[in-house]
Each structure stands twice: as structure tokens, then as C-alpha cells.
Amino acid sequence: MVDDDNNFDEARNAITTGLRTGFAELYLDTLRTTLQNWREGKDALGRRWPEVTEETLQSRSVRTSDPSALLDTDDTRGSVQSESDIDLDNLTAVIGSSKRHLVTHEFGWPEQNIPARPVLRPAGTYARRQSVEMIGEEIDAELQNAEL
């Protein structure tokens, strides 16, 4: 009989656990960064959005007179926070909203003089930039703790 001393199962479990943990941390960090920067009038990458025009401010009937874009109510930001989700079984995550007007903010509406104030695309770029390091660190930590 052959004596099998490999630890493939332990290594596989460590990689799977590290991947899931790192993916969850990446999702939470991206969502947290997106929402925090939003409160400051910036996208997930820290770039300021163009301010709301005086004409738009005067047309508002209920909202505040704050010229910062996407800050007059918490409605849209709240929808992103509540509608975003992660599925660790399939390693998928969504940071988004069903609010249709977010499309206008994301891409702008030149015909109406509304500049693009992207929310979701910068969040995706932020996640992509952070992914290798965040997930890699968790996989490394799990492999170091595994009995290999």
C-alpha cells in the first residue's frame, strides 16, 4: 500500500476559505468606500463630482439647496446600500440600485446639460484595484495557518 502524505485537502480548504473571506472583505470595503466617498461628493476613487448648476438648484421644489451632486437626499445612496448584495457560494457580488435615475447620474444626459457623475463604474474600478491584494492576503493567511 502506498502511504499518501500529501495535504491537498487542507490546501484546497485553506484556499477556498481565504478566497471567500477575501472576497467578502473586498465587497464590504468597496461598498463602504463608495458610500463614504458619496457622502463627501466623490466617487469611490475619490474624484469630486461636478456641482449642481444654479438653474437645477432653483428648479428643486422639495430638496435642499446644497450644490453638491447626489447629496440632497439619502434616497439613492440608501438604495445602493440596501440593494447591494454578496453571494459567497458563487463568489458574486453586486453594488447597485434599482433607481432608474442613477443611470442618468452614471452616464450623464448631455441634452439636459447633466454631466456624468459616475457611482458604480468607479466602484468596480476600485474593487478591481484592491482585489489581488485583499484576496491574496487572506489566501496567504489561511495557507500559513493550515497544516500542510
MARBA-3410 file (N, C-alpha, C, O; in Angstrom, 1 decimal):
148
0.8,-1.2,0.0,0.0,0.0,0.0,0.9,1.2,0.0,1.9,1.3,0.7 ~ 0.4,2.2,-0.7,1.2,3.5,-0.9,0.8,4.4,0.3,-0.4,4.6,0.5 ~ 1.7,5.0,0.9,1.5,5.9,2.0,1.4,7.3,1.4,2.4,7.8,0.8 ~ 0.2,7.9,1.5,0.0,9.2,0.9,0.0,10.3,1.9,-0.8,10.4,2.8 ~ 1.1,11.1,1.9,1.3,12.1,2.9,1.0,13.6,2.4,1.3,14.5,3.0
0.4,13.6,1.2,0.1,15.0,0.7,-1.1,15.6,1.5,-1.9,14.9,2.1 ~ -1.1,16.9,1.4,-2.1,17.6,2.2,-3.0,18.5,1.2,-3.3,19.6,1.5 ~ -3.4,17.8,0.1,-4.1,18.6,-0.9,-5.5,19.1,-0.3,-5.9,20.2,-0.7 ~ -6.1,18.3,0.5,-7.4,18.7,1.0,-7.3,19.9,1.9,-8.1,20.8,1.8 ~ -6.3,19.9,2.7,-6.0,21.0,3.6,-5.7,22.3,2.8,-6.2,23.4,3.1
-4.9,22.1,1.8,-4.5,23.3,0.9,-5.7,23.8,0.2,-6.0,25.0,0.2 ~ -6.5,22.9,-0.3,-7.8,23.3,-1.0,-8.7,24.0,-0.1,-9.3,25.1,-0.5 ~ -8.9,23.5,1.1,-9.8,24.2,2.1,-9.2,25.6,2.5,-10.0,26.5,2.6 ~ -7.9,25.7,2.6,-7.3,26.9,3.0,-7.5,28.0,1.9,-7.9,29.1,2.1 ~ -7.3,27.5,0.7,-7.5,28.4,-0.5,-9.0,28.9,-0.6,-9.3,30.0,-0.8
-9.9,27.9,-0.5,-11.3,28.2,-0.6,-11.7,29.2,0.5,-12.5,30.1,0.3 ~ -11.3,28.9,1.7,-11.7,29.8,2.9,-11.1,31.2,2.7,-11.7,32.2,2.9 ~ -9.8,31.2,2.3,-9.2,32.5,2.0,-9.8,33.3,0.9,-10.0,34.5,1.0 ~ -10.2,32.6,-0.1,-10.9,33.3,-1.3,-12.2,33.9,-0.8,-12.5,35.0,-1.1 ~ -13.0,33.1,-0.1,-14.3,33.6,0.4,-14.2,34.7,1.3,-14.9,35.7,1.2
-13.2,34.6,2.3,-13.0,35.7,3.3,-12.5,36.9,2.6,-13.0,38.0,2.9 ~ -11.6,36.8,1.7,-11.0,37.9,1.0,-12.1,38.6,0.1,-12.1,39.8,0.0 ~ -12.9,37.8,-0.6,-14.0,38.3,-1.4,-15.0,39.1,-0.6,-15.4,40.2,-1.0 ~ -15.4,38.6,0.6,-16.3,39.3,1.4,-15.7,40.6,1.9,-16.4,41.6,2.0 ~ -14.4,40.6,2.3,-13.8,41.8,2.7,-13.7,42.8,1.6,-13.9,44.0,1.8
-13.4,42.3,0.4,-13.4,43.2,-0.8,-14.7,43.9,-1.0,-14.8,45.1,-1.3 ~ -15.8,43.1,-1.0,-17.1,43.6,-1.2,-17.4,44.7,-0.1,-17.9,45.8,-0.5 ~ -17.2,44.3,1.1,-17.5,45.3,2.2,-16.7,46.6,2.1,-17.2,47.7,2.3 ~ -15.4,46.4,1.8,-14.6,47.6,1.7,-15.0,48.5,0.5,-15.0,49.7,0.6 ~ -15.4,47.8,-0.6,-15.8,48.6,-1.8,-17.1,49.3,-1.5,-17.3,50.5,-1.8
-18.1,48.6,-0.9,-19.3,49.3,-0.6,-19.1,50.4,0.4,-19.7,51.5,0.3 ~ -18.4,50.1,1.5,-18.1,51.2,2.5,-17.4,52.4,1.9,-17.8,53.5,2.2 ~ -16.4,52.2,1.0,-15.7,53.3,0.4,-16.6,54.1,-0.5,-16.6,55.3,-0.5 ~ -17.4,53.3,-1.3,-18.3,54.0,-2.2,-19.3,54.9,-1.5,-19.5,56.1,-1.8 ~ -19.9,54.4,-0.4,-20.9,55.2,0.4,-20.2,56.3,1.1,-20.8,57.4,1.2
-19.0,56.1,1.7,-18.4,57.1,2.5,-18.0,58.3,1.5,-18.2,59.4,1.8 ~ -17.4,57.9,0.4,-17.0,59.0,-0.6,-18.2,59.7,-1.1,-18.1,60.9,-1.3 ~ -19.3,59.0,-1.3,-20.5,59.6,-1.8,-21.0,60.7,-0.8,-21.4,61.8,-1.3 ~ -20.9,60.4,0.5,-21.3,61.5,1.5,-20.4,62.7,1.3,-20.8,63.8,1.8 ~ -19.2,62.6,0.8,-18.3,63.7,0.6,-18.4,64.3,-0.8,-17.5,65.1,-1.2
-19.3,63.8,-1.6,-19.5,64.3,-3.0,-18.4,63.8,-4.0,-18.1,64.5,-4.9 ~ -18.0,62.6,-3.7,-16.9,62.0,-4.6,-17.3,60.6,-4.9,-18.1,59.9,-4.3 ~ -16.6,60.1,-6.0,-16.8,58.7,-6.4,-15.9,57.8,-5.5,-15.1,58.3,-4.7 ~ -16.0,56.5,-5.8,-15.2,55.5,-5.0,-13.7,55.7,-5.1,-12.9,55.3,-4.2 ~ -13.3,56.4,-6.2,-11.8,56.6,-6.4,-11.4,58.0,-5.9,-10.2,58.4,-6.0
-12.3,58.7,-5.2,-12.0,60.0,-4.6,-12.1,61.2,-5.5,-11.7,62.3,-5.1 ~ -12.7,61.0,-6.7,-12.8,62.2,-7.6,-14.1,62.9,-7.3,-15.2,62.3,-7.2 ~ -14.0,64.2,-7.2,-15.2,65.0,-7.0,-16.1,65.1,-8.2,-15.7,65.1,-9.3 ~ -17.4,65.0,-7.9,-18.4,65.2,-9.0,-18.7,66.6,-9.3,-18.5,67.5,-8.4 ~ -19.0,67.0,-10.5,-19.4,68.4,-10.8,-20.6,68.8,-9.9,-21.5,68.0,-9.7
-20.6,70.0,-9.5,-21.7,70.5,-8.7,-22.9,70.7,-9.5,-22.8,70.8,-10.8 ~ -24.0,70.8,-8.8,-25.3,71.0,-9.5,-25.4,72.5,-9.9,-24.9,73.4,-9.2 ~ -25.9,72.7,-11.1,-26.0,74.1,-11.6,-27.0,74.9,-10.9,-27.9,74.4,-10.2 ~ -26.8,76.2,-10.9,-27.8,77.1,-10.3,-29.2,76.9,-10.8,-30.1,77.0,-10.0 ~ -29.3,76.7,-12.1,-30.6,76.5,-12.7,-31.3,75.3,-12.1,-32.5,75.3,-11.8
-30.5,74.2,-11.9,-31.1,73.0,-11.3,-31.5,73.2,-9.9,-32.5,72.8,-9.4 ~ -30.6,74.0,-9.1,-30.9,74.3,-7.7,-32.2,75.0,-7.6,-33.0,74.8,-6.7 ~ -32.5,76.0,-8.5,-33.7,76.8,-8.4,-34.9,76.0,-8.8,-36.0,76.3,-8.4 ~ -34.7,74.9,-9.6,-35.9,74.1,-10.1,-36.3,73.1,-9.0,-37.4,72.6,-9.1 ~ -35.5,72.9,-8.0,-35.9,72.0,-6.9,-37.0,72.6,-6.1,-36.9,73.7,-5.6
-38.0,71.8,-5.8,-39.1,72.3,-5.0,-39.1,71.8,-3.6,-39.6,72.4,-2.7 ~ -38.5,70.6,-3.4,-38.6,70.0,-2.1,-37.2,69.8,-1.5,-37.0,69.9,-0.3 ~ -36.2,69.5,-2.3,-34.9,69.2,-1.8,-34.1,70.4,-1.3,-34.6,71.5,-1.4 ~ -32.9,70.1,-0.8,-32.1,71.1,-0.2,-31.5,72.0,-1.3,-31.6,71.8,-2.5 ~ -30.8,73.1,-0.9,-30.1,74.0,-1.8,-28.7,73.6,-1.9,-27.9,74.4,-2.3
-28.3,72.4,-1.4,-26.9,72.0,-1.5,-26.4,71.8,-2.9,-27.1,71.0,-3.6 ~ -25.4,72.5,-3.4,-24.9,72.4,-4.7,-24.2,71.1,-5.0,-23.8,70.8,-6.2 ~ -23.9,70.3,-4.0,-23.2,69.1,-4.2,-24.1,68.0,-4.8,-25.2,67.8,-4.3 ~ -23.6,67.4,-5.8,-24.4,66.4,-6.5,-24.7,65.2,-5.7,-23.8,64.7,-4.9 ~ -25.8,64.6,-5.8,-26.2,63.3,-5.2,-26.2,63.4,-3.6,-26.2,62.4,-3.0
-26.3,64.6,-3.1,-26.3,64.7,-1.6,-27.5,65.4,-1.1,-27.7,65.5,0.1 ~ -28.5,65.7,-1.9,-29.6,66.5,-1.5,-30.6,65.6,-0.7,-31.3,66.0,0.2 ~ -30.6,64.3,-1.0,-31.4,63.3,-0.2,-30.5,62.1,0.0,-29.5,61.9,-0.7 ~ -31.0,61.2,0.9,-30.3,59.9,1.1,-30.9,58.8,0.4,-30.5,57.7,0.5 ~ -31.9,59.1,-0.4,-32.8,58.1,-1.1,-31.9,57.2,-2.0,-32.0,56.0,-1.9
-31.2,57.8,-2.9,-30.4,57.0,-3.9,-29.3,56.2,-3.2,-29.1,55.0,-3.4 ~ -28.6,56.9,-2.4,-27.5,56.3,-1.7,-28.0,55.2,-0.8,-27.4,54.1,-0.7 ~ -29.1,55.4,-0.1,-29.7,54.3,0.7,-30.1,53.1,-0.1,-30.0,52.0,0.4 ~ -30.6,53.4,-1.3,-31.0,52.2,-2.2,-29.7,51.4,-2.6,-29.8,50.2,-2.6 ~ -28.6,52.0,-2.8,-27.4,51.3,-3.1,-27.0,50.5,-1.9,-26.6,49.3,-2.0
-27.1,51.1,-0.7,-26.7,50.3,0.5,-27.6,49.1,0.7,-27.1,48.1,1.1 ~ -28.9,49.3,0.5,-29.8,48.2,0.8,-30.0,47.2,-0.3,-30.3,46.1,0.0 ~ -29.7,47.6,-1.5,-29.9,46.7,-2.6,-28.6,45.9,-3.1,-28.7,45.0,-3.9 ~ -27.5,46.4,-2.6,-26.3,45.7,-2.9,-26.2,44.4,-2.1,-26.8,44.2,-1.0 ~ -25.6,43.3,-2.7,-25.6,42.0,-2.1,-24.4,41.2,-2.5,-23.7,41.5,-3.5
-24.1,40.2,-1.7,-23.0,39.3,-2.0,-23.5,37.8,-1.9,-24.3,37.5,-1.0 ~ -22.9,37.0,-2.7,-23.3,35.5,-2.7,-21.9,34.8,-2.6,-21.3,34.6,-3.6 ~ -21.5,34.4,-1.4,-20.2,33.7,-1.2,-20.2,32.3,-1.8,-19.1,31.8,-2.2 ~ -21.3,31.7,-2.0,-21.3,30.4,-2.6,-20.9,30.4,-4.0,-20.2,29.5,-4.5 ~ -21.3,31.5,-4.7,-21.0,31.6,-6.1,-19.9,32.7,-6.4,-19.6,33.0,-7.5
-19.4,33.3,-5.3,-18.4,34.3,-5.4,-18.8,35.4,-6.4,-18.1,35.8,-7.3 ~ -20.0,35.9,-6.1,-20.5,37.1,-6.9,-21.0,38.1,-5.9,-21.5,37.9,-4.8 ~ -20.9,39.4,-6.4,-21.4,40.5,-5.6,-21.9,41.6,-6.5,-21.5,41.7,-7.7 ~ -22.9,42.3,-6.0,-23.5,43.4,-6.8,-23.5,44.6,-5.9,-24.0,44.6,-4.8 ~ -23.0,45.7,-6.4,-23.1,47.0,-5.8,-23.9,47.8,-6.8,-23.4,48.2,-7.9
-25.2,48.1,-6.4,-26.0,48.8,-7.4,-27.4,49.2,-6.8,-27.6,49.1,-5.6 ~ -28.3,49.6,-7.7,-29.5,50.1,-7.2,-30.5,49.9,-8.4,-30.2,49.9,-9.5 ~ -31.8,49.8,-8.0,-32.9,49.7,-9.0,-33.4,51.1,-9.3,-34.3,51.3,-10.1 ~ -32.9,52.2,-8.7,-33.3,53.5,-9.0,-32.9,53.9,-10.5,-31.7,53.9,-10.8 ~ -33.9,54.1,-11.3,-33.6,54.4,-12.7,-32.8,55.7,-12.9,-32.0,55.7,-13.9
-33.0,56.7,-12.1,-32.3,57.9,-12.3,-30.8,57.8,-12.1,-30.0,58.7,-12.4 ~ -30.4,56.7,-11.4,-28.9,56.5,-11.2,-28.2,56.4,-12.6,-27.0,56.7,-12.7 ~ -28.9,55.9,-13.6,-28.4,55.8,-14.9,-28.0,57.1,-15.4,-26.9,57.3,-16.0 ~ -28.8,58.1,-15.2,-28.5,59.5,-15.6,-27.3,60.0,-14.9,-26.4,60.6,-15.5 ~ -27.2,59.7,-13.6,-26.0,60.2,-12.9,-24.8,59.5,-13.4,-23.7,60.1,-13.5
-24.9,58.2,-13.6,-23.8,57.4,-14.0,-23.2,57.9,-15.4,-22.0,58.0,-15.5 ~ -24.0,58.1,-16.3,-23.6,58.5,-17.7,-23.8,59.9,-18.1,-23.3,60.3,-19.2 ~ -24.6,60.6,-17.3,-24.9,62.0,-17.7,-26.1,62.0,-18.7,-26.5,61.0,-19.2 ~ -26.5,63.2,-19.0,-27.6,63.4,-20.0,-27.3,64.7,-20.7,-27.8,65.8,-20.3 ~ -26.4,64.7,-21.7,-25.9,65.9,-22.3,-27.0,66.8,-22.8,-26.9,68.0,-22.8
-28.1,66.2,-23.4,-29.2,67.0,-23.9,-29.9,67.9,-22.8,-30.5,68.9,-23.2 ~ -29.8,67.5,-21.6,-30.3,68.2,-20.5,-29.3,68.9,-19.7,-29.6,69.4,-18.6 ~ -28.1,69.0,-20.2,-26.9,69.6,-19.5,-26.6,69.0,-18.2,-26.2,69.7,-17.2 ~ -26.8,67.7,-18.1,-26.5,67.0,-16.8,-25.2,66.2,-17.1,-25.2,65.3,-17.9 ~ -24.1,66.6,-16.3,-22.8,65.9,-16.5,-22.9,64.5,-15.9,-23.7,64.3,-15.0
-22.0,63.6,-16.3,-21.9,62.3,-15.7,-21.3,62.5,-14.3,-20.3,63.2,-14.1 ~ -21.9,61.8,-13.4,-21.4,61.7,-12.0,-21.4,60.2,-11.6,-22.2,59.8,-10.9 ~ -20.4,59.5,-12.2,-20.4,58.0,-12.0,-20.3,57.6,-10.6,-19.5,58.1,-9.8 ~ -21.1,56.6,-10.2,-21.1,56.0,-8.9,-20.6,54.5,-9.0,-19.7,54.1,-8.3 ~ -21.2,53.8,-9.9,-21.0,52.3,-10.0,-19.7,51.9,-10.7,-19.0,51.0,-10.3
-19.4,52.6,-11.8,-18.2,52.3,-12.6,-16.9,52.5,-11.7,-16.1,51.6,-11.7 ~ -16.8,53.6,-11.0,-15.7,53.8,-10.2,-15.6,52.8,-9.0,-14.5,52.4,-8.6 ~ -16.8,52.3,-8.5,-16.8,51.3,-7.5,-16.2,50.0,-8.1,-15.4,49.3,-7.4 ~ -16.5,49.7,-9.3,-15.9,48.5,-10.0,-14.4,48.6,-10.2,-13.7,47.6,-10.0 ~ -14.0,49.8,-10.6,-12.6,50.0,-10.7,-11.8,49.9,-9.4,-10.8,49.3,-9.3
-12.4,50.5,-8.4,-11.8,50.4,-7.0,-11.7,48.9,-6.6,-10.6,48.5,-6.1 ~ -12.7,48.2,-6.8,-12.7,46.7,-6.4,-11.6,46.0,-7.2,-10.9,45.2,-6.6 ~ -11.6,46.2,-8.5,-10.6,45.6,-9.3,-9.2,45.9,-8.8,-8.3,45.0,-8.7 ~ -8.9,47.1,-8.5,-7.6,47.6,-8.0,-7.2,46.9,-6.6,-6.1,46.6,-6.4 ~ -8.2,46.7,-5.8,-8.0,46.2,-4.5,-8.0,44.7,-4.4,-7.4,44.1,-3.5
-8.6,44.0,-5.4,-8.9,42.6,-5.3,-7.7,41.7,-5.1,-7.7,40.8,-4.2 ~ -6.6,41.8,-5.9,-5.5,40.9,-5.8,-4.9,41.0,-4.4,-4.6,39.9,-3.8 ~ -4.7,42.2,-3.9,-4.0,42.3,-2.6,-4.9,41.8,-1.5,-4.5,41.0,-0.6 ~ -6.2,42.2,-1.5,-7.1,41.8,-0.4,-7.3,40.3,-0.4,-7.2,39.7,0.7 ~ -7.7,39.8,-1.5,-8.0,38.3,-1.6,-6.7,37.5,-1.4,-6.7,36.5,-0.7
-5.6,38.0,-2.0,-4.3,37.3,-1.8,-3.9,37.2,-0.4,-3.3,36.2,0.0 ~ -4.0,38.3,0.4,-3.6,38.3,1.8,-4.4,37.3,2.6,-3.8,36.6,3.4 ~ -5.7,37.1,2.3,-6.5,36.2,3.0,-6.1,34.7,2.6,-6.1,33.8,3.5 ~ -5.9,34.5,1.4,-5.4,33.1,1.0,-4.1,32.8,1.6,-3.9,31.7,2.1 ~ -3.1,33.7,1.6,-1.8,33.5,2.2,-2.0,33.2,3.7,-1.3,32.3,4.2
-2.8,34.0,4.4,-3.0,33.8,5.8,-3.6,32.4,6.1,-3.1,31.7,7.0 ~ -4.6,32.0,5.3,-5.2,30.6,5.5,-4.2,29.5,5.2,-4.1,28.5,5.9 ~ -3.3,29.7,4.2,-2.3,28.7,3.9,-1.3,28.6,5.0,-0.8,27.5,5.3 ~ -0.9,29.7,5.5,0.1,29.7,6.6,-0.5,29.0,7.9,0.3,28.4,8.6 ~ -1.8,29.1,8.1,-2.4,28.5,9.3,-2.8,27.1,9.0,-3.0,26.3,10.0
-2.8,26.6,7.8,-3.2,25.2,7.5,-2.0,24.3,7.9,-0.8,24.7,7.8 ~ -2.3,23.1,8.2,-1.3,22.1,8.4,-0.9,21.4,7.1,-1.5,20.4,6.8 ~ 0.0,22.0,6.4,0.4,21.5,5.1,1.7,20.7,5.2,2.1,20.1,4.2
END
